[in-house]
Amino acid sequence: MAKPDFRHSVIARLVLGYGMLVGASIAMVSAVFYFGTIGVLQNSIDNRIRNLASHEWQAYHNRPVSDLTSEINRQLTDSFNSDTEIYSLVTAHNRVLAGNLQTWPQLPLNRLVTASVTRNGRQVRARLLSMDLANGNRLVVGWELSEPVRIRNLVGHALLIGALLSAVVMFAGAIVFRRQIETRIGQIRRTAQEIEAGDLTQRIAVGSQDEFGRLGVDINRMLDRIEQLMDGVRHVSNAIAHDLRTPLSRIRNRLDTSLREPASCTAMENASREAIADIDNLIQVFDRLLQIAEAESGMHAQTFERVDLSRIAVDMAELYDASAEAAGMSIVVDQPRAVIVHGDRNLLGNALASLLDNAIKYAGPGGQIHLSAHAGIDFVSLDVRDSGPGIPADELAQVTTRFYRVDRSRHLPGNGLGLSIVTAIAAMHGGRLELQNTGSGLLARIRLPAI
């Protein structure tokens, strides 16, 4: 088997698409988790700064500076968040009156900003809120961001490691996924190559009920049908060579004899008539073979419409009534009520005509033929029941084979193609022909799917 070209491989595109989808999903989940976590932490810090600043401003903006100075010193020495809290009370000329800030940038009023400041002798990043007091001084409240930065870095590193591990798992999964698909498709390709080499008995191994398993079942069913058709073609070829050789030889011998031996005009005319009759029989055989081929090809499927089987039964009974009467038989249509199917009226009529022709030919004089159409839950049927001798049980499965004839009927006119035509027409309509000995005759049933 040739090495796969991944540039034109559906498997490669599926694996690539699967990897990109999983990668994008991991990236989106990581982004949501990261920004959600950092966002919650940021909002928590901002809310705390606003609450502290609002509390200090409401409590001390109209009180003496000494009171606010004492409160700031207390906040910075109470051992509660004192390592992250930022307080600074400065004059209008930026002279520090209290707090733990040594340097800070120009800050907008009443708006939270992130800036670099010097706190307790260290350069740090902080969130700051600046507010003016009634006495002209300015209060700065903030929060050092060292801990949030560490948390953000920790979360980022964890997500990065998780993404890398996920990528490794995704890559391994993609390899397993590709190998599984290649293995399943490889089985189908190998079977196809063996069939291409001429071994029509090969079938795809079906070990599951997944999509590949169902595909294998469908392909095996198709291969069974192909093998059946090929066997039919081989049988037809053998049957044509065997069954048509005799009439062709007979025609040639008659014509050769009429040419070699002196004969009267009457003898020549009789020989010509017999040759023409034999040729007509051969033409009829080939016409029936063409009918079978046309039915098996499904050429008429596009002309399917709603047809009434009971109406077809009534029409064909009227058509064959004279032939049945001449053979000393009668045709009875049982309960002619509407039975609707989706099909071709002419083909179904031809199939019923073949069954009636066989019934009249083989049932014998004094018999009766019953036609009936029935509707079941999931199927409908067109039945032809006669009062003849039936078919030997060991030959029921063979009589639908082309050119096959029961031994006791070989002296009767025919070519063994009638039931083959019925079988092909029934199969074209998604149904089948069923033959059954009833003890008082033969039941031939065309069973079709209901609509």
C-alpha positions as CSV (number, residue, x, y, z in Angstrom):
1,M,0.0,0.0,0.0
2,A,1.4,3.4,-1.0
3,K,2.6,5.8,1.7
4,P,0.0,8.4,2.4
5,D,0.4,11.9,1.2
6,F,-0.5,14.1,4.1
7,R,-1.0,17.1,1.9
8,H,-4.0,15.4,0.3
9,S,-5.1,13.3,3.3
10,V,-8.5,13.6,4.8
11,I,-7.2,12.0,7.9
12,A,-4.4,14.6,8.2
13,R,-7.0,17.4,7.8
14,L,-9.3,15.8,10.4
15,V,-6.4,15.5,12.9
16,L,-5.3,19.0,12.2
17,G,-8.8,20.3,12.6
18,Y,-9.2,18.3,15.8
19,G,-5.9,19.7,17.2
20,M,-6.8,23.2,16.3
21,L,-10.2,22.9,17.9
22,V,-8.8,21.4,21.1
23,G,-6.0,24.0,21.2
24,A,-8.5,26.8,20.7
25,S,-10.7,25.4,23.4
26,I,-7.8,25.1,25.8
27,A,-6.7,28.7,25.0
28,M,-10.3,30.0,25.6
29,V,-10.8,28.1,28.8
30,S,-7.3,29.3,30.1
31,A,-8.0,32.9,29.1
32,V,-11.4,32.8,30.9
33,F,-9.9,31.3,34.0
34,Y,-6.9,33.6,34.0
35,F,-8.7,36.9,33.4
36,G,-11.5,35.8,35.6
37,T,-9.2,35.0,38.5
38,I,-7.1,38.1,38.1
39,G,-10.2,40.2,37.5
40,V,-11.8,39.0,40.7
41,L,-8.6,39.8,42.6
42,Q,-8.3,43.2,41.0
43,N,-11.9,44.1,41.8
44,S,-11.5,42.9,45.4
45,I,-8.4,45.2,45.8
46,D,-10.2,48.2,44.2
47,N,-13.3,47.8,46.3
48,R,-11.1,47.6,49.5
49,I,-9.3,50.8,48.5
50,R,-12.5,52.6,47.8
51,N,-14.0,51.5,51.1
52,L,-11.0,52.5,53.1
53,A,-10.7,55.9,51.4
54,S,-14.4,56.6,51.7
55,H,-14.3,55.7,55.4
56,E,-11.3,57.9,56.1
57,W,-12.6,60.8,54.1
58,Q,-16.1,60.7,55.7
59,A,-14.7,60.4,59.2
60,Y,-11.8,62.9,59.0
61,H,-12.2,65.4,56.2
62,N,-13.6,68.1,58.5
63,R,-11.6,67.2,61.6
64,P,-8.2,68.4,62.7
65,V,-5.2,67.1,60.9
66,S,-3.9,65.5,64.1
67,D,-6.9,63.2,64.3
68,L,-6.3,61.9,60.7
69,T,-2.6,61.6,61.3
70,S,-3.2,59.4,64.4
71,E,-5.7,57.3,62.4
72,I,-3.2,56.7,59.6
73,N,-0.4,55.7,62.1
74,R,-2.8,53.4,63.8
75,Q,-3.8,51.7,60.5
76,L,-0.2,51.2,59.5
77,T,0.8,49.7,62.9
78,D,-2.2,47.5,63.7
79,S,-0.5,44.4,62.0
80,F,-3.6,43.9,59.9
81,N,-2.6,44.2,56.2
82,S,0.1,46.6,57.3
83,D,2.5,45.0,54.8
84,T,0.3,45.9,51.8
85,E,-1.7,49.0,52.9
86,I,-0.6,52.4,51.7
87,Y,-1.6,55.6,53.4
88,S,-0.2,59.1,52.9
89,L,-1.4,62.5,54.0
90,V,0.3,65.3,52.2
91,T,-0.1,69.1,52.0
92,A,-1.0,71.0,48.9
93,H,2.8,71.5,48.4
94,N,3.4,67.7,48.6
95,R,4.9,67.7,52.1
96,V,4.3,64.4,53.8
97,L,2.4,64.8,57.1
98,A,1.9,61.0,57.7
99,G,2.0,57.7,55.9
100,N,4.4,55.2,54.4
101,L,5.0,56.8,50.9
102,Q,8.2,58.5,50.1
103,T,7.7,59.2,46.4
104,W,4.7,59.0,44.1
105,P,3.7,60.3,40.7
106,Q,1.2,63.0,39.9
107,L,-2.2,61.3,40.7
108,P,-5.7,62.3,39.3
109,L,-8.3,63.0,41.9
110,N,-10.9,60.4,42.8
111,R,-9.8,57.8,40.3
112,L,-8.0,54.5,40.8
113,V,-4.7,54.2,39.0
114,T,-1.8,51.8,39.0
115,A,1.6,53.4,39.4
116,S,5.2,52.9,40.7
117,V,5.8,54.4,44.2
118,T,8.4,54.2,46.9
119,R,7.0,52.6,50.0
120,N,9.0,52.1,53.1
121,G,12.1,52.6,51.0
122,R,11.2,50.1,48.3
123,Q,10.1,50.7,44.7
124,V,6.8,48.8,44.3
125,R,3.7,48.8,42.0
126,A,0.5,49.9,43.7
127,R,-3.1,50.8,43.1
128,L,-3.8,54.3,44.4
129,L,-6.7,56.6,45.0
130,S,-6.2,60.3,45.7
131,M,-8.8,62.5,47.5
132,D,-8.8,66.2,48.6
133,L,-9.8,67.1,52.1
134,A,-11.6,70.2,53.3
135,N,-8.5,71.7,54.9
136,G,-6.6,71.6,51.5
137,N,-4.6,68.5,52.3
138,R,-4.7,65.4,50.2
139,L,-5.3,61.8,51.3
140,V,-3.7,59.0,49.3
141,V,-5.0,55.4,50.0
142,G,-3.6,52.4,48.1
143,W,-2.6,48.8,48.1
144,E,0.7,47.3,47.2
145,L,0.4,44.8,44.2
146,S,3.3,42.5,45.1
147,E,1.1,39.7,46.3
148,P,-1.4,40.0,43.4
149,V,1.5,40.0,40.9
150,R,2.8,36.8,42.5
151,I,-0.6,35.3,42.3
152,R,-1.0,36.3,38.7
153,N,2.4,34.9,37.8
154,L,1.6,31.6,39.7
155,V,-1.7,31.3,37.8
156,G,-0.1,32.1,34.5
157,H,2.7,29.5,35.1
158,A,0.1,26.9,36.1
159,L,-2.0,27.6,33.0
160,L,1.1,27.5,30.8
161,I,2.2,24.1,32.3
162,G,-1.4,22.8,31.9
163,A,-1.5,24.0,28.3
164,L,1.8,22.3,27.5
165,L,0.6,19.0,29.1
166,S,-2.7,19.4,27.3
167,A,-0.9,19.9,24.0
168,V,1.2,16.7,24.7
169,V,-2.0,14.8,25.4
170,M,-3.7,16.3,22.4
171,F,-0.8,15.4,20.2
172,A,-0.8,11.8,21.5
173,G,-4.6,11.6,21.0
174,A,-4.3,12.9,17.5
175,I,-1.7,10.2,16.7
176,V,-4.0,7.5,18.1
177,F,-7.0,9.0,16.3
178,R,-5.1,9.1,13.0
179,R,-3.8,5.5,13.4
180,Q,-7.3,4.2,14.3
181,I,-8.8,5.8,11.2
182,E,-6.0,4.7,9.0
183,T,-6.3,1.1,10.3
184,R,-10.0,1.0,9.6
185,I,-9.7,2.6,6.2
186,G,-6.7,0.4,5.5
187,Q,-8.8,-2.7,6.0
188,I,-11.4,-1.4,3.5
189,R,-8.6,-0.5,1.0
190,R,-7.0,-3.9,1.3
191,T,-10.3,-5.7,0.8
192,A,-10.9,-3.4,-2.3
193,Q,-7.5,-4.3,-3.7
194,E,-8.1,-8.0,-3.3
195,I,-11.5,-7.7,-4.9
196,E,-9.9,-5.6,-7.7
197,A,-7.4,-8.5,-8.2
198,G,-10.4,-10.8,-8.9
199,D,-11.2,-12.4,-5.5
200,L,-14.9,-11.5,-5.2
201,T,-15.3,-13.6,-2.0
202,Q,-13.4,-11.1,0.1
203,R,-15.4,-9.1,2.7
204,I,-14.7,-6.3,5.2
205,A,-14.4,-7.5,8.8
206,V,-17.1,-5.9,10.9
207,G,-16.3,-5.8,14.6
208,S,-18.3,-2.8,15.8
209,Q,-21.5,-0.9,15.4
210,D,-19.9,2.5,14.8
211,E,-19.9,4.5,11.5
212,F,-17.1,2.3,10.0
213,G,-18.9,-0.8,11.1
214,R,-22.1,0.3,9.4
215,L,-20.1,1.3,6.3
216,G,-18.5,-2.1,6.3
217,V,-22.0,-3.8,6.4
218,D,-23.2,-1.6,3.5
219,I,-20.1,-2.4,1.4
220,N,-20.4,-6.1,2.2
221,R,-24.0,-6.0,1.1
222,M,-23.0,-4.3,-2.1
223,L,-20.3,-6.9,-2.7
224,D,-22.8,-9.7,-2.1
225,R,-25.0,-8.1,-4.7
226,I,-22.0,-7.7,-7.1
227,E,-21.0,-11.3,-6.6
228,Q,-24.6,-12.4,-7.2
229,L,-24.7,-10.4,-10.4
230,M,-21.4,-11.7,-11.6
231,D,-22.5,-15.2,-10.9
232,G,-25.7,-14.4,-12.8
233,V,-23.7,-13.1,-15.7
234,R,-21.5,-16.3,-15.7
235,H,-24.6,-18.4,-15.5
236,V,-26.3,-16.5,-18.3
237,S,-23.3,-16.9,-20.5
238,N,-23.2,-20.6,-19.8
239,A,-26.9,-20.9,-20.3
240,I,-26.9,-19.0,-23.5
241,A,-24.0,-21.1,-24.8
242,H,-25.9,-24.3,-23.8
243,D,-29.6,-23.5,-24.4
244,L,-29.2,-21.4,-27.6
245,R,-26.7,-23.7,-29.2
246,T,-29.4,-26.3,-30.0
247,P,-31.9,-24.0,-31.8
248,L,-29.1,-22.3,-33.7
249,S,-27.7,-25.6,-34.8
250,R,-31.2,-26.7,-35.8
251,I,-31.7,-23.6,-37.9
252,R,-28.3,-24.1,-39.6
253,N,-28.9,-27.7,-40.3
254,R,-32.4,-27.1,-41.8
255,L,-31.0,-24.4,-44.0
256,D,-28.0,-26.4,-45.0
257,T,-30.1,-29.4,-45.8
258,S,-32.5,-27.4,-48.0
259,L,-29.5,-26.0,-49.9
260,R,-27.6,-29.3,-50.3
261,E,-30.5,-31.6,-51.2
262,P,-32.9,-31.2,-54.1
263,A,-36.2,-30.0,-52.7
264,S,-39.5,-28.7,-53.9
265,C,-40.7,-25.2,-53.4
266,T,-43.0,-26.4,-50.7
267,A,-40.2,-28.1,-48.8
268,M,-38.1,-24.9,-49.1
269,E,-41.0,-22.9,-47.9
270,N,-41.5,-25.2,-44.9
271,A,-37.8,-25.1,-44.0
272,S,-37.8,-21.3,-44.2
273,R,-40.9,-21.0,-42.0
274,E,-39.5,-23.3,-39.4
275,A,-36.2,-21.4,-39.4
276,I,-38.1,-18.1,-39.0
277,A,-40.1,-19.6,-36.1
278,D,-36.9,-20.7,-34.4
279,I,-35.3,-17.2,-35.0
280,D,-38.4,-15.6,-33.6
281,N,-38.0,-17.7,-30.5
282,L,-34.4,-16.6,-30.1
283,I,-35.4,-13.0,-30.5
284,Q,-38.0,-13.5,-27.8
285,V,-35.3,-14.9,-25.5
286,F,-33.0,-11.9,-26.1
287,D,-35.9,-9.5,-25.6
288,R,-36.6,-11.1,-22.2
289,L,-32.9,-11.0,-21.3
290,L,-33.0,-7.3,-22.2
291,Q,-36.1,-6.8,-20.0
292,I,-34.2,-8.5,-17.1
293,A,-31.1,-6.3,-17.6
294,E,-33.3,-3.2,-17.9
295,A,-35.1,-4.0,-14.6
296,E,-31.9,-4.8,-12.8
297,S,-30.3,-1.6,-13.9
298,G,-33.1,0.5,-12.3
299,M,-33.7,2.6,-15.4
300,H,-37.4,3.0,-14.7
301,A,-36.9,4.1,-11.0
302,Q,-37.3,7.7,-12.0
303,T,-40.8,7.0,-13.4
304,F,-42.1,5.6,-10.2
305,E,-45.5,6.9,-9.0
306,R,-48.4,5.9,-6.8
307,V,-50.1,2.8,-8.4
308,D,-52.9,0.6,-7.3
309,L,-52.0,-3.1,-7.3
310,S,-55.7,-4.1,-7.2
311,R,-56.3,-2.1,-10.4
312,I,-53.4,-3.9,-12.1
313,A,-54.8,-7.3,-10.9
314,V,-58.2,-6.5,-12.4
315,D,-56.7,-5.2,-15.7
316,M,-54.4,-8.3,-16.1
317,A,-57.3,-10.6,-15.3
318,E,-59.4,-9.1,-18.0
319,L,-56.4,-9.3,-20.4
320,Y,-55.7,-13.0,-19.7
321,D,-59.3,-14.1,-19.3
322,A,-59.6,-15.3,-22.9
323,S,-56.3,-17.3,-22.7
324,A,-57.4,-18.9,-19.4
325,E,-60.8,-19.8,-20.9
326,A,-59.2,-21.4,-23.9
327,A,-57.0,-23.5,-21.6
328,G,-60.1,-24.6,-19.6
329,M,-59.3,-22.4,-16.6
330,S,-60.9,-19.4,-14.9
331,I,-59.4,-16.3,-13.3
332,V,-60.9,-14.9,-10.1
333,V,-59.9,-11.5,-8.6
334,D,-60.4,-11.6,-4.8
335,Q,-61.6,-8.5,-3.0
336,P,-60.5,-5.8,-5.5
337,R,-59.8,-3.0,-3.0
338,A,-57.2,-0.3,-3.4
339,V,-53.6,-1.3,-2.4
340,I,-51.2,1.6,-3.2
341,V,-47.5,1.2,-3.8
342,H,-44.7,3.4,-5.2
343,G,-43.7,1.9,-8.5
344,D,-43.9,1.5,-12.3
345,R,-47.3,0.4,-13.5
346,N,-46.1,-1.2,-16.7
347,L,-43.3,-3.2,-15.0
348,L,-45.6,-4.5,-12.3
349,G,-48.1,-5.4,-15.0
350,N,-45.4,-7.3,-16.9
351,A,-44.4,-9.2,-13.7
352,L,-48.0,-10.2,-13.0
353,A,-48.4,-11.2,-16.7
354,S,-45.5,-13.6,-16.4
355,L,-47.0,-15.2,-13.3
356,L,-50.4,-15.5,-15.0
357,D,-48.7,-17.0,-18.1
358,N,-47.0,-19.6,-15.9
359,A,-50.1,-20.4,-14.0
360,I,-52.1,-20.9,-17.2
361,K,-49.3,-23.0,-18.8
362,Y,-48.6,-25.3,-15.9
363,A,-51.7,-25.5,-13.7
364,G,-53.6,-27.6,-16.2
365,P,-57.2,-27.5,-17.5
366,G,-60.1,-27.3,-15.1
367,G,-58.1,-25.3,-12.6
368,Q,-58.7,-21.9,-11.1
369,I,-56.4,-18.9,-10.7
370,H,-56.9,-16.4,-7.8
371,L,-55.5,-12.9,-8.0
372,S,-55.4,-10.7,-4.9
373,A,-53.7,-7.7,-3.5
374,H,-53.1,-7.3,0.2
375,A,-51.8,-4.5,2.4
376,G,-49.9,-5.3,5.6
377,I,-48.3,-3.1,8.3
378,D,-45.0,-2.6,6.5
379,F,-45.5,-4.4,3.2
380,V,-48.0,-5.0,0.4
381,S,-48.3,-8.1,-1.8
382,L,-49.7,-9.1,-5.2
383,D,-50.6,-12.8,-5.0
384,V,-51.2,-15.4,-7.8
385,R,-52.6,-18.7,-6.5
386,D,-53.3,-21.6,-8.8
387,S,-54.6,-25.1,-8.4
388,G,-51.8,-26.9,-10.3
389,P,-49.2,-29.4,-9.2
390,G,-46.8,-26.8,-7.8
391,I,-43.0,-27.0,-7.9
392,P,-40.9,-29.7,-6.3
393,A,-39.7,-28.4,-2.9
394,D,-36.0,-29.1,-3.8
395,E,-36.4,-26.9,-6.9
396,L,-38.2,-23.9,-5.4
397,A,-35.0,-22.0,-4.8
398,Q,-33.7,-22.6,-8.4
399,V,-36.7,-21.8,-10.6
400,T,-35.9,-18.1,-10.5
401,T,-32.5,-18.7,-12.1
402,R,-32.4,-17.7,-15.7
403,F,-33.0,-20.5,-18.2
404,Y,-33.9,-23.0,-15.4
405,R,-36.8,-25.2,-16.1
406,V,-38.4,-27.9,-14.0
407,D,-37.9,-31.3,-15.6
408,R,-41.6,-32.1,-16.1
409,S,-42.1,-28.8,-18.0
410,R,-39.3,-29.1,-20.5
411,H,-41.7,-30.4,-23.2
412,L,-43.9,-27.2,-22.8
413,P,-43.0,-24.0,-24.7
414,G,-40.9,-21.5,-22.8
415,N,-37.4,-20.4,-22.1
416,G,-37.1,-20.4,-18.3
417,L,-36.9,-16.6,-18.1
418,G,-40.4,-15.6,-16.8
419,L,-39.7,-15.9,-13.1
420,S,-36.3,-14.3,-13.6
421,I,-38.0,-11.2,-15.0
422,V,-40.5,-11.2,-12.1
423,T,-37.6,-11.4,-9.6
424,A,-35.7,-8.6,-11.2
425,I,-38.8,-6.3,-11.3
426,A,-39.6,-7.1,-7.6
427,A,-36.0,-6.3,-6.6
428,M,-36.1,-3.1,-8.6
429,H,-39.1,-2.0,-6.5
430,G,-37.3,-2.9,-3.2
431,G,-39.2,-6.2,-2.8
432,R,-38.9,-9.9,-3.7
433,L,-40.7,-12.8,-5.3
434,E,-41.8,-15.5,-2.9
435,L,-42.9,-19.0,-4.1
436,Q,-44.7,-21.5,-1.9
437,N,-46.4,-24.8,-2.4
438,T,-49.8,-24.7,-0.7
439,G,-50.8,-28.3,-1.0
440,S,-53.5,-27.4,-3.5
441,G,-51.3,-25.5,-5.9
442,L,-48.6,-22.8,-6.1
443,L,-48.7,-19.4,-4.4
444,A,-46.5,-16.8,-6.2
445,R,-46.3,-13.6,-4.2
446,I,-44.7,-10.3,-5.2
447,R,-43.9,-8.7,-1.9
448,L,-43.2,-4.9,-1.9
449,P,-42.5,-2.3,0.7
450,A,-45.5,-0.3,1.8
451,I,-45.6,3.5,1.5
